[in-house]
């Protein structure tokens, strides 16, 4: 059921240290409540030759670049070769994969960034999962709480899927490109190899291999 929304159809498990979480669940929104405890278990097992413990439940790869003005709260893990730039704010429950960029004034909270993800300029990413080599343009954000504060649902091919979550931002598959100043509304799921136009307001499921121009106008890539 809901085959296109399953973890196996969105992500490359080889490109995250959290592969166990995705293998043990069926859908990505089932992963979100498990991130905090997973980090708490994984962190102490990390190789101290590769990862340095920099605070309460904070593990940063020795090869990562961390700006002096960046703020990190645990539990979180910063992967090898990643760059955490000026004034980045990582609020906890965050796994930043290898060779990622978390940029200027970007805020992360309860997220998994697969390897080679870029959120480089003024992004907010909360209660979300960003697949391998996905990229969010400057000023694009995930909105993770509905305005009426009801539980988040996902619109999928005419169905309404109950997530049971009050907070859920966006799920991006592998190689998703989000244009500048776009808003991904609560419960957005974007399939792999999809491009989202700048200034878009996205809601529900966007098929893989698509170009999202505006609500109701989604073209298939040739």
C-alpha positions as CSV (number, residue, x, y, z in Angstrom):
1,X,0.0,0.0,0.0
2,X,1.2,3.5,-0.8
3,X,4.2,2.0,-2.5
4,X,5.7,5.2,-3.9
5,X,5.9,6.6,-0.3
6,X,7.9,3.7,1.1
7,X,11.4,4.3,2.4
8,X,12.9,1.9,-0.2
9,X,11.4,3.9,-3.1
10,X,12.7,7.3,-1.8
11,X,16.2,6.7,-0.4
12,X,19.5,5.1,-0.9
13,X,20.2,3.4,2.5
14,X,23.9,3.2,1.7
15,X,24.1,7.0,2.0
16,X,23.3,7.4,5.7
17,X,24.5,6.3,9.0
18,X,20.8,5.9,10.0
19,X,20.2,3.1,7.5
20,X,19.0,0.9,10.3
21,X,16.0,3.2,11.0
22,X,14.8,3.1,7.5
23,X,15.2,-0.7,7.2
24,X,13.2,-1.2,10.4
25,X,10.3,1.1,9.3
26,X,8.2,1.2,6.2
27,X,7.4,4.9,5.7
28,X,9.6,7.9,6.4
29,X,7.2,9.6,8.8
30,X,7.6,6.6,11.1
31,X,11.3,7.4,11.4
32,X,10.8,10.9,12.7
33,X,9.9,10.0,16.3
34,X,12.8,7.6,16.5
35,X,15.7,10.0,15.6
36,X,16.5,11.3,19.1
37,X,17.0,7.9,20.8
38,X,18.8,6.5,17.8
39,X,21.4,9.2,18.1
40,X,21.8,8.6,21.8
41,X,22.6,4.9,21.1
42,X,24.7,5.4,18.0
43,X,26.9,8.3,19.3
44,X,28.8,6.5,22.0
45,X,29.6,3.7,19.5
46,X,31.3,6.0,17.0
47,X,35.0,5.6,16.4
48,X,36.8,8.2,18.6
49,X,39.6,8.3,16.0
50,X,37.0,9.7,13.5
51,X,34.5,11.5,15.8
52,X,35.1,13.9,18.6
53,X,32.6,14.4,21.5
54,X,32.2,18.1,21.7
55,X,29.5,18.4,24.4
56,X,26.5,16.7,25.9
57,X,25.4,14.1,23.3
58,X,27.2,16.0,20.5
59,X,29.6,14.1,18.1
60,X,31.4,15.9,15.4
61,X,33.7,14.2,12.8
62,X,37.2,15.4,13.1
63,X,37.2,16.1,9.3
64,X,34.1,18.3,9.5
65,X,34.4,22.1,9.4
66,X,32.5,23.9,12.2
67,X,32.3,27.7,12.2
68,X,33.0,29.3,15.6
69,X,29.6,31.0,15.5
70,X,27.6,27.8,14.8
71,X,25.4,26.6,17.6
72,X,24.9,22.8,18.3
73,X,22.6,21.2,20.8
74,X,22.5,17.5,21.4
75,X,21.8,14.9,20.6
76,X,23.3,15.4,17.2
77,X,26.0,13.9,14.9
78,X,27.9,15.7,12.3
79,X,29.4,13.5,9.6
80,X,32.8,13.4,8.0
81,X,33.7,16.2,5.6
82,X,30.6,18.2,6.4
83,X,30.7,22.0,6.6
84,X,28.7,23.8,9.3
85,X,28.9,27.5,8.4
86,X,28.5,30.8,10.2
87,X,25.5,31.1,12.5
88,X,24.1,27.7,11.7
89,X,21.7,26.6,14.5
90,X,21.3,22.9,15.1
91,X,18.7,22.4,17.8
92,X,19.2,18.7,18.4
93,X,17.9,15.4,17.2
94,X,19.9,16.0,14.0
95,X,22.0,13.6,11.9
96,X,24.0,15.5,9.4
97,X,25.6,13.0,6.9
98,X,28.9,13.0,5.2
99,X,30.0,15.9,3.0
100,X,26.9,18.0,3.7
101,X,26.6,21.8,3.9
102,X,24.6,23.4,6.6
103,X,24.9,27.1,5.8
104,X,24.6,30.6,6.9
105,X,21.7,31.1,9.4
106,X,20.3,27.6,8.6
107,X,18.3,25.9,11.4
108,X,17.9,22.2,11.8
109,X,15.7,20.3,14.3
110,X,14.8,16.6,14.4
111,X,16.1,15.8,11.0
112,X,18.2,13.3,9.0
113,X,20.3,14.7,6.2
114,X,21.6,11.9,4.0
115,X,25.2,12.2,2.6
116,X,26.0,15.1,0.3
117,X,22.9,17.2,1.2
118,X,23.1,20.9,0.9
119,X,21.0,23.4,2.9
120,X,23.4,26.3,2.4
121,X,21.5,29.6,2.8
122,X,18.8,30.7,5.2
123,X,16.9,27.4,5.4
124,X,14.7,26.0,8.1
125,X,14.5,22.2,8.1
126,X,12.4,20.7,10.9
127,X,11.0,17.3,11.5
128,X,12.1,16.3,8.0
129,X,14.3,13.9,6.0
130,X,16.4,15.0,3.1
131,X,17.6,12.2,0.8
132,X,21.0,11.7,-0.8
133,X,22.3,14.8,-2.8
134,X,19.1,16.7,-2.3
135,X,19.5,20.5,-2.2
136,X,17.4,23.3,-0.9
137,X,17.8,26.7,-2.5
138,X,18.3,29.9,-0.6
139,X,15.4,30.8,1.7
140,X,13.5,27.6,1.1
141,X,12.0,26.1,4.2
142,X,10.0,23.2,5.6
143,X,6.8,24.1,7.5
144,X,6.3,21.5,10.1
145,X,3.1,22.4,12.0
146,X,-0.4,23.0,10.6
147,X,-1.9,26.4,11.3
148,X,-4.9,24.8,13.0
149,X,-2.5,22.6,15.0
150,X,-4.2,19.4,14.0
151,X,-2.3,16.2,13.2
152,X,-0.4,16.2,9.9
153,X,-1.9,14.3,7.0
154,X,-0.4,13.5,3.6
155,X,-2.4,13.9,0.3
156,X,-1.5,11.0,-1.9
157,X,-3.2,10.2,-5.2
158,X,-6.7,11.1,-3.9
159,X,-6.1,9.5,-0.5
160,X,-5.6,11.2,2.9
161,X,-2.9,9.4,4.9
162,X,-2.9,9.9,8.7
163,X,0.6,10.2,10.1
164,X,-0.4,10.6,13.8
165,X,2.2,13.4,14.1
166,X,1.6,16.9,15.2
167,X,4.9,17.9,13.7
168,X,6.1,16.8,10.3
169,X,7.9,18.9,7.7
170,X,9.0,17.5,4.3
171,X,10.4,14.3,3.0
172,X,12.8,14.7,0.0
173,X,13.9,11.7,-1.9
174,X,17.4,11.4,-3.6
175,X,18.5,14.2,-5.9
176,X,15.6,16.6,-5.2
177,X,16.2,20.2,-6.1
178,X,14.1,22.8,-4.3
179,X,14.0,26.3,-5.7
180,X,14.8,29.5,-3.8
181,X,12.2,30.8,-1.3
182,X,9.9,27.8,-1.6
183,X,7.7,26.6,1.2
184,X,7.2,22.9,1.7
185,X,4.0,22.6,3.8
186,X,3.5,20.0,6.5
187,X,3.2,16.5,5.1
188,X,5.0,17.2,1.8
189,X,6.7,14.1,0.2
190,X,8.8,14.7,-3.0
191,X,10.0,11.7,-5.0
192,X,13.5,11.3,-6.2
193,X,15.0,13.3,-9.1
194,X,12.4,16.0,-8.9
195,X,12.8,19.8,-9.3
196,X,10.7,22.4,-7.6
197,X,10.4,25.8,-9.2
198,X,11.5,28.8,-7.0
199,X,8.8,30.6,-5.0
200,X,6.7,27.4,-4.9
201,X,4.2,26.4,-2.2
202,X,4.2,22.6,-2.1
203,X,1.7,20.3,-0.4
204,X,1.2,16.6,-0.5
205,X,3.0,14.0,-2.8
206,X,5.0,15.1,-5.8
207,X,6.0,12.1,-8.0
208,X,9.6,11.2,-8.8
209,X,11.1,12.5,-12.0
210,X,8.9,15.6,-12.1
211,X,9.1,19.3,-12.4
212,X,6.9,21.1,-10.0
213,X,5.8,24.4,-11.4
214,X,2.8,25.3,-9.1
215,X,0.0,23.5,-7.4
216,X,-1.8,21.4,-10.0
217,X,0.9,21.9,-12.6
218,X,3.5,19.1,-12.4
219,X,5.3,18.1,-15.6
220,X,7.1,14.8,-16.1
221,X,10.9,15.1,-16.9
222,X,11.9,14.0,-20.4
